[in-house]
C-alpha cells in the first residue's frame, strides 16, 4: 500500500488534537457557550457531559462547523477551523438520529464520503467491506435503511463516520435512542472501536454513567461554561462543586459550619482542619451513598472515620444493591447504598431502625457552596 | 397444533367466536362511515361518466355508431387539439416546477411561523375566483395593459408586445393558477426532510451544491412528482383560462368540446372527445404510477 498518491493519500488517519479558545455563542441574552477553553489531546476520548440546554451540543456543532460561534478559536492541530465550512473540516460525525440517507442502501451510505473524495470504485468497495466488518455488519451492504433495527442503524452511521479516516470523530448522543441493554453493549463496542481507530473522539451525552464508562476525560458543562474537566475517577471522587457532585453519580450534600480558625465541621465533628483554597463562603460535605458503611460497636481506626447516626426512613431493595434514606441530626437526609452480599446475609433494615454509619475520612469530599437544599 | 376455530369446547378458544364477531362488527361500522362519500361518487361521477360513454356511441340519428371516434382518427384537427393539450399541460407543469421548486425550498427552510406567513401569499390567490384571476391577467397583459404600458414607459420595448390571446398568455395564466397545486405537496415533502441529512452530507465532505443534488433533491422528488402530476392532470381538462387568455387560438380539448357544442350542438362528438381525454389521462396516471412508484409519492406508502 505504498505508491497511490491520489486515492490512497489518506491511508492512515493521524489523530489531531483540538484546541478551543474563548469560544462564545449567544442566543439572544442567553450564553450557549460562555468563553469556553478546552484542550483535547490527540487520540483522546473526551466526553462533553451536561444537562440538556447546557451548551454541550452547541459546542459539538461548533466543532463540526454547523454552528457559527460569535467569537473564539477552534484549531485542529495547527490549523484554524472556525471559518472553515463543515464540508472542508474532514471530521466524522455520528448524529443523534443517525441521519442515514433513506434513498441509499447501507453500502451506498458508507461509500458516500469516499465517492466525494474521488476514491476508485474498487478501493471504495474494499473499504466499505472493511468498515462493515468492523461494525459487525458484513453482508448488510444491500439492505435498505428502513430494514435495519436501531442498533444496526447506529453501526451504519458509525461506519459511515469513520470510513473516510477522519482525524476527528464527533458523536452526538449516539446511543440515546437504543434500549438499555443494547446501549450498554454499544458503549463497550464504541470504546473498543476508539482504541482500534485511535482517532480523537468528542462524545456528547447527558448520561453520566455513559460518560464514566467510556471516557478518557470528561468535560462537565453547565450554562455554557466548562465546570470541571478530568478523568472519570477525578470527576467522581473529587467533584469541583455542588453541581458536579449532584450531576455525576448519587450524592448527599451536608452543609458545613466554619469556626474562627477555619475548621469545617458537621454536627460537632471536624471534617477538615482548614478550608481548601478560598476560605470565604459556604462549604459542604459530599457523601457518596456507597462509601458509607454500617458500624456495629467500635470502628478499627476512629481517627480516620467520620460517624453518623440516624433513623431509617425508607429502605428499597433494588437487585444488585439496596438503598436506604436516613434521617440524620433531625433535619438532614442521608442516602446509603449497600452492596448486595449473599441473599441470606443481606442487611435488612426496616423503617424506624436506628443505625450507626461510618465514612472513611479520605472519602469525605469538601466542596465550596451549599447546593440547592 | 392445528387449532380449529370452531371448536368452542377448547379453553384456548374461549369467547373466540364472540370476539371475532365483534371485530367484524367494528369493521362494518368503519366502512359505513364511507357510505355518503360512495353515494356521492356514484351520483355525480359514475352515472354522468357512464352517460358520457353512452352518448359517445350514439349517432345523430339516435342509432349506435362509432362515427365520432372514426372522425377523430380521420380529421387532423382533432389530433392537433390533443397535441396542443398535452403540449400546453407539459409546458405549464415545467413552468410551475421552475417557479415552484425554489419557492417551496425557500418556504421549507424558513422558520415555521414565517413560512406560514409566506404560504399565505401563495394561498391567497388560490382562494379568489378563478375567473377573477384570469381576467386580471387579461387586464395586465393586453396590448394597452399595465405591463405593456409600463415597459414602453421604461423604454424596454417600443411597440406593445402580444402577451395575451396566444400561447404565452395561456401559459402565464395557467402557471399562476396551478402553482399552489405544485407548491403545497412539494413543501410538505420538503418539510419532512430531516435537516440533519443535509448536515450529514456536508459533514461527509459534500459541498452545499453536492449536498443539494445528492441528498436533498432526491428526497424532495416524490413531492415534486406528486405535485407535477396533479398540475399536469388538472391542465389536461382546464377550460376557463385557456379559453379566456388563449382567445380561441390555443385550442385544448375542453375548449374544443365547447366549440363543438356551441357550433354544431353535437353531443355525441363532444362526449367522444371527453371520453378520449379521460382515457388518455388515465393512461398518463398509470404510466406515471408504473414509472415513478406513484403510490409512494401520493400516499407515502413504502
Interface residues (C-beta under 8 A of the other chain):
Chain A: X64 X65 X66 X85 X86 X87 X88 X89 X90 X91 X92 X93 X95 X96 X97 X99 X100 X101 X102 X103 X112 X113 X116 X117 X146 X160 X164
Chain B: X194 X196 X197 X199 X200 X201 X202 X203 X204 X205 X206 X207 X208 X210 X211 X214 X215 X218 X219 X302
